[in-house]
Amino acid sequence: MAYGGDDVTAQLQQVVREVFEHPTARVFPVTSGTAANALALSATCPPWGSVLCHDTAHIMNSEGGATSMFGGGAVMRGVGGSGFRMDPDALQTTLDAVRWRDPHHSQPAALSFTQPSDFGTIYTCAQISGLTEVSRSAGLRAHLDGARFANALVALGCSPADMTWAAGIDVVSLGATKNGALSCEAIVSFDDRIAEELVYRTKRSGHVTSKMRFQSAQMIAYLTDDLWLRLAANSNERMAQLAAGLRDLEVAFVNEPDVNMAFVRVSDDVATALERDLWFYRIGTGVIRFVTSWQTTQADIDATLELFAAAL
């Protein structure tokens, strides 16, 4: 059967419930992380509402307003905090300043975390719980953008349940493409109301694929026998080795990398020299981003450090 009516997708539902230790969790395969975020948030936030996230969050700065489009006009509002993470006091201040029940003012309806943050720092499970406790007192539901969810799990050594529903998260964008999958991401909902909306929202947006079994089969393999965690462990370990080598070369970091992303400060001349042989993003003036992956090897790290030393 097409459109997710197949045995493989039914098996995926059971696998996700076992992995997240949640008996009624529901999973919706989609084709991109942007779709996962925007659709998940559209099911938590009405068109007149707003989504609160950190100032650097991917949903606000790097997805072309997708949440506003799928959400019928919902707006993003940035909340400050050090280490590229939201701060509970800043969140409370933001909520206190809202003109509740005033139709001239967008009404906050959802809280969204990028885990890890867009600069590679991690929210601990206790930090997530603290923020969702603040937001839930104002009636907000909570979304986790887990583009590198497995990397955060490996770094913290916690369970998927601990980082999500047990910490107050209602819906998760479960990333897989950044950890080896092919055009395969998923939304995992722990809230029946959100899940019922997603049944229609995923179809209306064109993300109920006719051959969903090919996405579901990947996600089953990904989540089975800790494959996703082993892949993430490789990328985290390779980044730790790269970071250690860059420190030996006295390269400055924007922040210490918790997972598989490093943001380092270099001159434009050094960046230009490195571009001949390496792939990375320039993040503004004087900062470049390196990402290690599930398939990065020790030889790749050694070669990168040699090129870095020559460029410096």
PLY file of the C-alpha trace (Angstrom):
ply
format ascii 1.0
element vertex 312
property float x
property float y
property float z
element edge 311
property int vertex1
property int vertex2
end_header
0.00 0.00 0.00
1.14 3.54 -0.78
1.26 6.73 1.31
2.39 5.06 4.53
-0.22 2.31 4.51
2.48 -0.36 4.30
3.83 -2.88 6.79
7.26 -1.22 6.90
5.83 2.11 8.06
3.67 0.28 10.61
6.84 -1.36 11.93
8.51 2.05 12.16
5.73 3.25 14.47
6.53 0.41 16.85
10.29 0.97 16.64
9.91 4.66 17.48
7.70 3.84 20.48
10.33 1.43 21.76
13.25 3.79 21.20
11.49 6.72 22.89
9.86 4.52 25.56
6.49 6.11 24.84
3.47 3.86 24.16
1.49 6.33 22.04
4.24 8.24 20.19
3.50 8.71 16.49
6.03 9.18 13.70
5.61 11.01 10.39
8.44 10.55 7.84
9.16 13.68 5.79
11.82 14.58 3.25
13.69 17.45 4.91
14.54 18.97 8.26
12.96 22.26 7.24
9.68 20.47 6.57
9.92 18.61 9.88
10.42 21.82 11.83
7.85 23.92 10.00
5.13 21.26 10.01
5.70 20.32 13.66
5.48 23.96 14.69
2.45 24.65 12.50
0.62 21.98 14.51
1.52 23.68 17.80
1.01 27.34 16.92
-2.04 29.13 15.44
-1.63 31.75 12.68
-1.94 34.58 15.21
0.62 32.97 17.50
4.37 33.18 17.87
7.17 30.68 18.39
9.82 31.54 20.97
13.35 30.37 20.22
16.94 31.47 20.76
18.13 34.42 18.68
20.45 32.12 16.70
17.89 29.34 16.12
17.82 27.64 12.73
14.05 28.01 12.40
14.36 31.79 12.59
17.55 32.42 10.62
18.05 29.62 8.11
14.74 28.24 6.87
13.38 31.08 4.74
10.33 31.69 6.92
9.04 28.14 6.40
7.34 28.03 9.79
5.50 31.26 9.04
4.36 29.85 5.69
3.18 26.45 6.98
1.83 28.11 10.12
-0.32 30.58 8.22
1.61 33.59 9.46
3.00 32.54 12.84
6.01 34.65 13.73
9.38 33.85 15.30
10.50 35.72 18.41
14.07 35.48 19.65
14.94 34.92 23.31
18.43 35.62 24.59
20.82 33.46 26.56
24.52 32.69 26.79
26.20 29.78 25.02
23.66 30.10 22.18
21.02 28.62 24.50
17.83 30.19 25.84
18.00 31.39 29.43
15.07 30.71 31.81
15.12 34.25 33.18
15.13 35.73 29.67
12.25 33.43 28.74
10.26 34.49 31.79
10.93 38.17 31.03
9.69 37.63 27.46
6.51 35.95 28.67
5.90 38.62 31.29
6.06 41.31 28.60
3.38 39.69 26.42
0.04 41.47 26.17
-1.98 38.31 26.71
-5.42 38.16 25.10
-4.68 41.40 23.22
-5.40 40.80 19.50
-2.85 43.49 18.57
-0.06 41.30 19.92
0.97 37.87 18.61
0.30 35.29 21.31
3.21 32.97 22.16
2.06 29.39 21.64
5.22 27.30 21.20
8.76 27.06 22.50
11.41 25.62 20.19
14.92 24.38 21.02
17.69 23.63 18.53
19.50 20.61 20.01
22.44 20.92 19.68
22.29 24.68 19.17
23.25 26.16 15.84
26.70 26.82 17.27
27.23 23.28 18.55
26.43 23.77 22.23
24.09 21.42 24.08
21.10 21.83 26.36
21.27 19.34 29.20
18.06 17.46 29.98
17.75 19.52 33.18
18.06 22.76 31.19
15.32 21.62 28.80
13.07 20.69 31.74
13.67 24.05 33.38
12.70 25.96 30.24
9.62 23.85 29.47
8.45 24.31 33.06
8.56 28.09 32.55
6.83 27.92 29.17
4.16 25.44 30.23
3.03 27.79 32.99
2.04 30.15 30.15
0.32 27.40 28.15
3.04 26.92 25.50
3.81 23.59 23.90
7.43 22.61 23.28
9.23 21.53 20.09
12.77 20.20 19.75
14.67 20.69 16.49
16.81 17.57 16.60
18.73 17.92 13.35
21.73 16.46 15.22
19.68 14.73 17.90
21.88 11.60 17.95
25.02 13.69 18.43
23.49 15.34 21.49
22.41 11.96 22.92
25.92 10.57 22.55
27.52 13.66 24.08
25.20 13.64 27.11
24.88 9.89 27.50
21.14 10.16 28.13
18.15 8.37 26.62
15.84 9.72 23.89
13.02 9.75 26.46
15.08 11.79 28.93
15.76 14.47 26.32
12.21 14.68 24.97
8.83 13.88 26.55
10.28 13.30 30.03
11.73 16.82 29.83
8.47 18.38 28.68
8.88 18.17 24.89
5.67 17.60 22.90
7.04 17.09 19.39
10.49 16.40 17.89
12.04 16.93 14.48
14.11 13.74 14.33
17.11 14.34 12.11
18.63 11.49 10.13
20.01 13.02 6.93
22.91 14.71 8.75
23.79 11.32 10.20
23.77 9.20 7.03
20.18 8.89 5.74
19.00 9.84 2.24
16.18 12.40 1.98
14.73 11.01 5.20
13.73 12.92 8.31
10.78 12.45 10.65
8.44 14.20 13.07
7.80 12.35 16.33
4.78 13.52 18.34
4.04 12.66 21.96
0.81 14.67 21.92
-2.30 13.19 20.28
-3.68 16.62 19.32
-0.50 17.51 17.47
-0.41 14.09 15.80
-3.99 14.41 14.55
-3.18 17.77 12.95
-0.04 16.34 11.38
-2.09 13.67 9.59
-3.57 16.45 7.47
-0.74 18.96 7.50
1.84 16.51 6.15
-0.48 15.55 3.28
-1.48 19.12 2.46
2.18 20.17 2.29
3.19 17.34 -0.04
5.16 15.34 2.53
3.10 12.16 2.52
5.15 10.37 -0.12
3.65 7.56 -2.15
6.61 5.27 -1.47
7.00 6.18 2.19
8.27 2.64 2.84
11.67 3.67 1.48
11.91 6.39 4.13
10.51 4.12 6.83
12.96 1.33 5.98
15.88 3.72 6.37
14.59 5.05 9.69
14.08 1.51 11.03
17.67 0.57 10.13
18.90 3.88 11.53
17.26 3.35 14.94
18.00 -0.39 15.22
20.94 -1.79 17.22
22.09 1.75 18.10
23.32 2.38 14.55
22.36 6.07 14.79
24.33 6.46 18.02
27.41 4.70 16.63
27.37 6.96 13.56
27.02 10.04 15.75
29.77 8.85 18.08
32.17 8.71 15.13
31.43 12.29 14.09
31.72 13.55 17.68
35.03 11.73 18.22
36.50 13.00 14.97
35.54 16.57 15.93
37.21 16.15 19.33
40.40 15.12 17.51
40.14 18.03 15.07
39.55 20.49 17.90
42.55 19.19 19.82
44.75 19.59 16.76
43.50 23.12 16.10
44.21 24.09 19.70
47.78 22.86 19.22
47.96 25.23 16.22
46.66 28.03 18.51
43.50 28.51 16.45
40.80 30.39 18.37
37.28 28.98 18.78
34.02 30.91 18.99
33.01 28.33 21.62
34.13 24.88 22.65
32.49 22.26 20.41
30.18 19.90 22.33
29.36 17.78 19.28
30.51 17.58 15.65
30.56 21.30 14.76
33.41 23.74 15.34
33.38 27.49 14.70
36.89 28.85 14.45
38.34 32.29 13.94
40.70 32.75 11.00
41.72 35.60 8.72
40.11 35.87 5.29
43.48 35.00 3.73
43.67 31.74 5.68
40.05 30.90 4.81
40.72 31.51 1.12
43.81 29.29 1.23
41.89 26.51 2.95
39.06 26.65 0.41
41.34 25.16 -2.24
41.23 21.77 -0.48
38.56 21.79 2.25
34.81 22.22 2.47
33.36 24.54 5.09
30.99 27.46 5.51
32.07 31.03 6.12
29.95 32.31 9.01
30.32 36.06 8.73
33.66 37.83 8.76
36.56 35.92 10.25
34.67 32.77 11.28
34.42 29.43 9.48
32.45 26.32 10.42
33.75 22.77 10.18
31.48 19.73 10.50
32.65 16.14 10.89
30.33 13.36 9.78
29.44 9.72 10.29
32.02 8.82 7.62
34.89 11.14 8.62
38.09 9.19 9.26
41.24 9.78 11.29
43.08 10.22 7.98
40.67 13.02 7.06
41.46 14.79 10.34
45.22 14.41 9.88
45.03 15.79 6.35
42.87 18.73 7.48
45.32 19.67 10.22
48.22 19.52 7.76
46.39 21.86 5.41
45.53 24.15 8.31
49.16 24.31 9.43
50.27 25.18 5.90
47.61 27.87 5.51
48.52 29.45 8.84
0 1
1 2
2 3
3 4
4 5
5 6
6 7
7 8
8 9
9 10
10 11
11 12
12 13
13 14
14 15
15 16
16 17
17 18
18 19
19 20
20 21
21 22
22 23
23 24
24 25
25 26
26 27
27 28
28 29
29 30
30 31
31 32
32 33
33 34
34 35
35 36
36 37
37 38
38 39
39 40
40 41
41 42
42 43
43 44
44 45
45 46
46 47
47 48
48 49
49 50
50 51
51 52
52 53
53 54
54 55
55 56
56 57
57 58
58 59
59 60
60 61
61 62
62 63
63 64
64 65
65 66
66 67
67 68
68 69
69 70
70 71
71 72
72 73
73 74
74 75
75 76
76 77
77 78
78 79
79 80
80 81
81 82
82 83
83 84
84 85
85 86
86 87
87 88
88 89
89 90
90 91
91 92
92 93
93 94
94 95
95 96
96 97
97 98
98 99
99 100
100 101
101 102
102 103
103 104
104 105
105 106
106 107
107 108
108 109
109 110
110 111
111 112
112 113
113 114
114 115
115 116
116 117
117 118
118 119
119 120
120 121
121 122
122 123
123 124
124 125
125 126
126 127
127 128
128 129
129 130
130 131
131 132
132 133
133 134
134 135
135 136
136 137
137 138
138 139
139 140
140 141
141 142
142 143
143 144
144 145
145 146
146 147
147 148
148 149
149 150
150 151
151 152
152 153
153 154
154 155
155 156
156 157
157 158
158 159
159 160
160 161
161 162
162 163
163 164
164 165
165 166
166 167
167 168
168 169
169 170
170 171
171 172
172 173
173 174
174 175
175 176
176 177
177 178
178 179
179 180
180 181
181 182
182 183
183 184
184 185
185 186
186 187
187 188
188 189
189 190
190 191
191 192
192 193
193 194
194 195
195 196
196 197
197 198
198 199
199 200
200 201
201 202
202 203
203 204
204 205
205 206
206 207
207 208
208 209
209 210
210 211
211 212
212 213
213 214
214 215
215 216
216 217
217 218
218 219
219 220
220 221
221 222
222 223
223 224
224 225
225 226
226 227
227 228
228 229
229 230
230 231
231 232
232 233
233 234
234 235
235 236
236 237
237 238
238 239
239 240
240 241
241 242
242 243
243 244
244 245
245 246
246 247
247 248
248 249
249 250
250 251
251 252
252 253
253 254
254 255
255 256
256 257
257 258
258 259
259 260
260 261
261 262
262 263
263 264
264 265
265 266
266 267
267 268
268 269
269 270
270 271
271 272
272 273
273 274
274 275
275 276
276 277
277 278
278 279
279 280
280 281
281 282
282 283
283 284
284 285
285 286
286 287
287 288
288 289
289 290
290 291
291 292
292 293
293 294
294 295
295 296
296 297
297 298
298 299
299 300
300 301
301 302
302 303
303 304
304 305
305 306
306 307
307 308
308 309
309 310
310 311
